Each structure stands twice: as C-alpha cells, then as structure tokens.
Amino acid sequence: MKFLDTNVIVRYLVEEKEKQPEDLEKFFLQLDNGNLNVELLDIVFLQVIFVLKSFYKIKKIEIIENLKRILFLNGIYMKNKKIMERTLEIWQIHSGDIVDCYIAAYMENSGDKEIFTYDKGIQNLGIKVIKP
C-alpha cells in the first residue's frame, strides 16, 4: 500500500482550487470513490492538524470538519481510525492540546485510566495523573 503525506492533505485543504496542483482534486476523488487506497499514519494526521492550526491559523472547528471528511474517504486506511475520530471529538469539546486528546482517545480505547505526567491539564480529559 502507498502512504499519504502531510503536504498533500494540507495543499488540498488550504489552496484555492485554481492554484492546486492539476491532479489533486482528481486524486481525492479517487480516494473518495475507493479507486485509490492509501495508508494515513496517525503522526501524519496529527501533523496536518498542527500545520493547519499553527501555520495557517485555521479555526479548530473548520479543521475538525475537514479532517472528518478526509478520515472517511473510502480509500483512506488508518490502523487507528476510530481513535483518530474520537481524538477529534474530544478536541471539539475540550480546549486541550491535540496530543492530549489523542492520548485520552487512545487510553479510552484501551481501557487505561492512568498516566505518568506532570501535565495536570490532562485530568480534564478523564485521565488520572500520576507524578513519576
């Protein structure tokens, strides 16, 4: 299987259609109809969020809406797709850092409730903090 990199998603979401590389819209249509299959790594997904939020200053709700659409394209394969979907849900409700939301979603999925950290803010996501 081929992999999908951050810059392809970012270009698709932020560049005006007329400025996008010629075949980018076609590429995403192929992903949507399942004629093309790619793997999207969790780290790439999180990097897309970081780039859209910090560099392009896109609002959180817009990032969430766009990435939910990307997440459910027929040709997108992710080992942790349900965790990434839950990450977006948690991030939408809480003002926490996206990585904390990912940790919370991952721990929720695994049934774990405790984390060694100095970050007390993660408690707001239903995780018990233990100081190392």
C-alpha positions as CSV (number, residue, x, y, z in Angstrom):
1,M,0.0,0.0,0.0
2,K,1.1,3.5,-0.7
3,F,1.2,6.2,2.1
4,L,-0.2,9.7,2.2
5,D,2.0,12.6,3.4
6,T,1.0,15.8,5.3
7,N,1.7,18.2,2.5
8,V,-0.8,16.5,0.1
9,I,-3.7,16.9,2.6
10,V,-2.6,20.5,3.6
11,R,-2.5,21.6,-0.1
12,Y,-5.9,20.1,-0.7
13,L,-7.5,21.8,2.2
14,V,-5.9,25.3,2.0
15,E,-5.0,26.1,-1.5
16,E,-7.6,27.7,-3.8
17,K,-8.8,25.1,-6.3
18,E,-7.3,27.0,-9.3
19,K,-3.9,27.1,-7.5
20,Q,-3.8,23.4,-6.6
21,P,-1.6,21.0,-8.5
22,E,-3.6,19.9,-11.5
23,D,-4.4,16.4,-10.4
24,L,-5.0,17.0,-6.7
25,E,-8.8,17.2,-6.9
26,K,-8.8,14.0,-9.1
27,F,-6.6,12.3,-6.5
28,F,-9.0,13.0,-3.7
29,L,-12.0,11.9,-5.9
30,Q,-10.2,8.6,-6.5
31,L,-9.7,8.3,-2.7
32,D,-13.4,9.1,-2.1
33,N,-14.7,6.5,-4.5
34,G,-12.2,3.9,-3.4
35,N,-10.4,3.6,-6.7
36,L,-7.2,4.5,-4.9
37,N,-6.2,3.3,-1.5
38,V,-3.6,4.8,0.8
39,E,-2.5,4.5,4.4
40,L,-2.6,7.5,6.6
41,L,-0.4,7.3,9.7
42,D,-1.5,8.8,13.0
43,I,1.5,11.0,13.2
44,V,0.8,12.5,9.7
45,F,-2.8,13.1,10.7
46,L,-1.7,15.0,13.8
47,Q,0.9,16.9,11.8
48,V,-1.8,18.1,9.5
49,I,-3.7,19.5,12.5
50,F,-0.6,21.2,13.8
51,V,0.2,22.8,10.4
52,L,-3.4,24.0,9.8
53,K,-3.7,25.4,13.3
54,S,-0.3,26.9,13.8
55,F,0.9,28.0,10.3
56,Y,-2.4,28.6,8.5
57,K,-4.3,29.8,11.6
58,I,-7.4,27.8,10.6
59,K,-10.1,27.6,13.3
60,K,-10.4,24.4,15.2
61,I,-14.0,23.7,14.1
62,E,-13.0,24.1,10.4
63,I,-10.0,21.7,10.9
64,I,-12.3,19.2,12.6
65,E,-14.9,19.3,9.9
66,N,-12.4,19.0,7.1
67,L,-10.4,16.2,8.7
68,K,-13.6,14.2,9.5
69,R,-14.3,14.3,5.7
70,I,-10.8,13.2,4.9
71,L,-10.9,10.5,7.6
72,F,-13.9,8.8,6.0
73,L,-12.8,8.8,2.4
74,N,-13.3,5.2,1.2
75,G,-9.6,4.9,0.1
76,I,-8.1,6.1,3.4
77,Y,-6.8,3.3,5.6
78,M,-5.7,4.0,9.2
79,K,-4.9,1.4,11.8
80,N,-6.4,3.7,14.5
81,K,-9.2,5.4,12.5
82,K,-11.7,5.1,15.4
83,I,-9.1,6.5,17.8
84,M,-8.4,9.5,15.4
85,E,-12.2,10.1,15.1
86,R,-12.5,10.0,18.9
87,T,-9.5,12.4,19.1
88,L,-11.3,14.9,17.0
89,E,-14.5,14.5,19.1
90,I,-12.6,15.1,22.3
91,W,-10.7,18.1,20.8
92,Q,-14.0,19.6,19.7
93,I,-15.4,19.5,23.3
94,H,-12.2,20.4,25.2
95,S,-9.7,23.2,24.8
96,G,-6.8,20.8,25.4
97,D,-3.8,20.1,23.2
98,I,-4.5,17.8,20.3
99,V,-1.8,15.4,21.5
100,D,-3.5,15.2,25.0
101,C,-6.8,14.5,23.2
102,Y,-5.1,11.7,21.2
103,I,-3.7,10.2,24.4
104,A,-7.1,10.4,26.0
105,A,-8.8,8.7,23.0
106,Y,-6.1,6.0,22.9
107,M,-6.4,5.3,26.6
108,E,-10.1,5.3,26.4
109,N,-9.9,2.7,23.6
110,S,-7.5,0.5,25.6
111,G,-9.4,0.9,28.9
112,D,-6.5,2.5,30.7
113,K,-7.1,5.4,33.0
114,E,-3.8,6.5,34.5
115,I,-0.8,8.3,33.0
116,F,2.6,9.3,34.4
117,T,2.9,13.0,33.7
118,Y,3.5,16.5,35.2
119,D,0.7,17.9,32.9
120,K,-2.3,18.4,35.3
121,G,-4.4,19.7,32.4
122,I,-4.9,16.2,31.0
123,Q,-7.0,15.4,34.1
124,N,-9.8,17.4,32.4
125,L,-9.9,14.6,29.8
126,G,-10.8,12.0,32.4
127,I,-7.4,10.6,32.9
128,K,-5.8,10.1,36.4
129,V,-2.4,11.9,36.6
130,I,0.4,10.1,38.5
131,K,3.6,12.0,39.2
132,P,6.7,10.0,38.2
